[in-house]
């Protein structure tokens, strides 16, 4: 049975590229849904319960970080792949603080010994 994938990005060209790249491995992976914003992505992910969600970091209505947190509350076994073509200032400003705010944060990792 192929892995199921949801692709979320507000850029249609990006979604087309992902679809094109995954077409060559359609016997092992299949796209079961696409979304143009974070709220739509959450609805699709909750409905489809995919194995993998490939999502943009910066999206309207719900960014990739918050989308990941919300998905982790429902189908926690879903693997999330966060990607972005935006500059690193967003990551440095929000993502870098995120793991330190709450030990239960899905991005938090134990420090190396």
C-alpha beads as a LAMMPS data file, in Angstrom:
LAMMPS data file: protein, C-alpha beads

113 atoms
112 bonds

1 atom types
1 bond types

-500.0 500.0 xlo xhi
-500.0 500.0 ylo yhi
-500.0 500.0 zlo zhi

Masses

1 110.0

Atoms # bond

1 1 1 0.000 0.000 0.000
2 1 1 1.471 3.412 -0.970
3 1 1 2.250 6.075 1.617
4 1 1 -0.402 8.802 1.647
5 1 1 0.640 12.449 1.407
6 1 1 -1.012 15.852 1.858
7 1 1 0.741 18.849 0.278
8 1 1 0.089 22.314 1.711
9 1 1 1.425 25.524 0.209
10 1 1 -0.140 28.816 -0.800
11 1 1 1.958 28.735 -3.994
12 1 1 0.235 26.588 -6.623
13 1 1 3.521 26.209 -8.541
14 1 1 5.131 24.610 -5.474
15 1 1 2.263 22.124 -5.169
16 1 1 2.601 21.306 -8.873
17 1 1 6.346 20.710 -8.453
18 1 1 5.781 18.346 -5.520
19 1 1 3.094 16.518 -7.494
20 1 1 5.483 16.219 -10.461
21 1 1 8.341 14.920 -8.290
22 1 1 6.162 12.337 -6.564
23 1 1 4.642 11.108 -9.837
24 1 1 7.764 9.059 -10.520
25 1 1 7.230 7.097 -7.281
26 1 1 3.449 6.775 -7.501
27 1 1 3.694 3.059 -6.769
28 1 1 5.025 3.868 -3.277
29 1 1 3.505 7.312 -2.549
30 1 1 0.242 8.981 -3.475
31 1 1 -1.059 12.509 -2.864
32 1 1 -4.468 12.258 -1.195
33 1 1 -5.017 15.989 -0.725
34 1 1 -3.720 19.482 -1.330
35 1 1 -4.333 22.768 0.442
36 1 1 -3.632 26.443 -0.274
37 1 1 -3.594 27.605 3.363
38 1 1 -3.050 26.211 6.843
39 1 1 -6.704 25.928 7.871
40 1 1 -7.520 24.007 4.705
41 1 1 -4.443 21.816 5.261
42 1 1 -5.588 20.990 8.786
43 1 1 -9.052 20.008 7.546
44 1 1 -7.574 17.794 4.811
45 1 1 -5.082 16.189 7.214
46 1 1 -7.777 15.425 9.786
47 1 1 -10.066 14.001 7.117
48 1 1 -7.453 11.943 5.229
49 1 1 -5.157 10.961 8.134
50 1 1 -2.109 10.871 5.801
51 1 1 1.214 9.220 6.548
52 1 1 3.044 12.444 5.583
53 1 1 2.182 16.151 5.384
54 1 1 4.532 18.294 3.296
55 1 1 3.854 21.900 4.231
56 1 1 5.167 25.386 3.711
57 1 1 6.387 27.189 6.805
58 1 1 4.742 30.517 5.939
59 1 1 1.098 30.248 4.853
60 1 1 -2.068 32.292 5.325
61 1 1 -4.633 31.491 8.035
62 1 1 -2.357 29.028 9.880
63 1 1 1.421 28.832 9.508
64 1 1 3.327 25.571 9.193
65 1 1 4.423 25.537 12.830
66 1 1 0.906 25.959 14.183
67 1 1 -0.380 23.477 11.604
68 1 1 2.134 20.926 12.900
69 1 1 1.075 21.507 16.496
70 1 1 -2.601 21.082 15.612
71 1 1 -2.000 17.927 13.565
72 1 1 0.012 16.445 16.449
73 1 1 -3.111 16.711 18.645
74 1 1 -5.176 14.461 16.379
75 1 1 -3.218 12.008 14.193
76 1 1 0.149 12.205 16.017
77 1 1 1.650 9.426 13.885
78 1 1 1.652 11.705 10.806
79 1 1 5.154 12.723 9.709
80 1 1 5.436 16.458 8.996
81 1 1 7.945 17.895 6.527
82 1 1 8.230 21.686 6.886
83 1 1 9.747 23.541 3.949
84 1 1 10.067 27.179 2.969
85 1 1 11.657 29.344 0.343
86 1 1 11.339 32.447 2.535
87 1 1 14.346 34.081 4.150
88 1 1 15.605 32.821 7.498
89 1 1 14.404 35.809 9.534
90 1 1 11.085 34.056 10.160
91 1 1 12.822 30.946 11.484
92 1 1 15.198 32.950 13.620
93 1 1 12.386 35.050 15.056
94 1 1 9.687 32.475 15.760
95 1 1 10.989 28.951 15.297
96 1 1 14.177 29.458 17.239
97 1 1 12.203 30.472 20.348
98 1 1 9.510 27.871 19.907
99 1 1 11.278 24.821 21.393
100 1 1 12.270 26.712 24.521
101 1 1 8.820 28.026 25.385
102 1 1 7.252 24.687 26.269
103 1 1 8.919 21.330 26.917
104 1 1 5.904 19.587 25.338
105 1 1 6.430 21.474 22.082
106 1 1 6.622 19.064 19.090
107 1 1 9.776 20.845 17.932
108 1 1 11.557 20.490 21.259
109 1 1 14.449 18.070 21.478
110 1 1 16.460 16.984 24.453
111 1 1 19.896 18.618 24.518
112 1 1 22.839 16.459 23.522
113 1 1 24.754 15.176 26.573

Bonds

1 1 1 2
2 1 2 3
3 1 3 4
4 1 4 5
5 1 5 6
6 1 6 7
7 1 7 8
8 1 8 9
9 1 9 10
10 1 10 11
11 1 11 12
12 1 12 13
13 1 13 14
14 1 14 15
15 1 15 16
16 1 16 17
17 1 17 18
18 1 18 19
19 1 19 20
20 1 20 21
21 1 21 22
22 1 22 23
23 1 23 24
24 1 24 25
25 1 25 26
26 1 26 27
27 1 27 28
28 1 28 29
29 1 29 30
30 1 30 31
31 1 31 32
32 1 32 33
33 1 33 34
34 1 34 35
35 1 35 36
36 1 36 37
37 1 37 38
38 1 38 39
39 1 39 40
40 1 40 41
41 1 41 42
42 1 42 43
43 1 43 44
44 1 44 45
45 1 45 46
46 1 46 47
47 1 47 48
48 1 48 49
49 1 49 50
50 1 50 51
51 1 51 52
52 1 52 53
53 1 53 54
54 1 54 55
55 1 55 56
56 1 56 57
57 1 57 58
58 1 58 59
59 1 59 60
60 1 60 61
61 1 61 62
62 1 62 63
63 1 63 64
64 1 64 65
65 1 65 66
66 1 66 67
67 1 67 68
68 1 68 69
69 1 69 70
70 1 70 71
71 1 71 72
72 1 72 73
73 1 73 74
74 1 74 75
75 1 75 76
76 1 76 77
77 1 77 78
78 1 78 79
79 1 79 80
80 1 80 81
81 1 81 82
82 1 82 83
83 1 83 84
84 1 84 85
85 1 85 86
86 1 86 87
87 1 87 88
88 1 88 89
89 1 89 90
90 1 90 91
91 1 91 92
92 1 92 93
93 1 93 94
94 1 94 95
95 1 95 96
96 1 96 97
97 1 97 98
98 1 98 99
99 1 99 100
100 1 100 101
101 1 101 102
102 1 102 103
103 1 103 104
104 1 104 105
105 1 105 106
106 1 106 107
107 1 107 108
108 1 108 109
109 1 109 110
110 1 110 111
111 1 111 112
112 1 112 113
